[in-house]
Amino acid sequence: MAMRRTNAEVVRRHQMAAKQELMENAKHALELKKQAEKNKIPFNTRHAHEGMRNIPNEQVNELINPMERGRQKKAAGVAQAKRDQRHATIS
């Protein structure tokens, strides 16, 4: 039980440190952004200036459910087998 409590405390401290580091990084980034706005320097030039472009989806939407297509294919196969069996016994 002591090891479990120790491990839980280690995890808790690690998570707390990670949160603190994230907050510090966010504050630093905000300061950089404010300085850039004040100096009229673009903060981040790696963004889409004209916005995202729409890429049309070329995949055709199926109007028929694949299960229905399979059911019809199987039914056609069974019907063909019956016809073949009927013709085989006649000849």
N, C-alpha and C positions, 0 to 999 in steps of 0.2 A: 504494500500500500504506500510505503514511503517513496519507493521508486516512481510509482504512478503519480503521486503528488509532485515529486521533483520534475518529472517529465512534463506534466501539465503546466508547471510554473515556467519552465524553459520555453515551452510553446507560447504561453501568454506573453512573456517578455519579448520573444522574437516578433510576434504579431504587433506588439506595441511599438517596437523599434521600427518596423516596416511602415506603420501608419505615420510615425513621426517623420521618417525620411520622405515619404510621399508628400506630406504637408510642406516640408522644407523645399522640395523640388517644385511644387506648385507655386509657392510664394516667390521663388527665384524666377520662374518663368513669367509670372505676372509682372515682376519688377522689370525684367528685360523687355516685355511688351510695352509697358508704360514708357520706358526710356526711348524705345523705338518710335512710339507715337509722338513723343515730345520732340524728337529730333527729325521727324518726318522720314525715317528710314523704314523700309518695309521689313516687318518682323519675320515673316515667313514667306519666302518666295516659291515654296514648293506646293502651290495650290492651283487649282484650275481657275484661271482668270475669267474665262468665258462660261464657266459652269460645266457641269457634266453633260456629255452628249448621250442621247438616247440611242441604244443599240437595239434594233428590232429583233424580236425573238423569231428565228427562222424555223423553229420546231412547230410542226403542224399539230394542232390540238385534235386528238382522236375523238370522233363523234360516237364511235361504237365502243362499248365496254369490251376490253380484251377477253373477259370471261364469256361474254355472249358470242364473240367471234369463235372462241374455242369450242363452245357448245355446238354451234352450227357446223363447224368443221367436223366434229365428231359425229354428228347426226348424218351429215352427208357421207361420211366414210361408212357408217353402218348401213345406210340405204344402198350404197354402191356394193357393199359386200353381199347384201341380200339379192340384188340384181345379178351379181356374178354367180352366186350360188344357184339361183333359179336357172340361169342359162347353162350352167355346167351340168345340171341334172337332165335338161332337155336334150342336149347334144349327144 
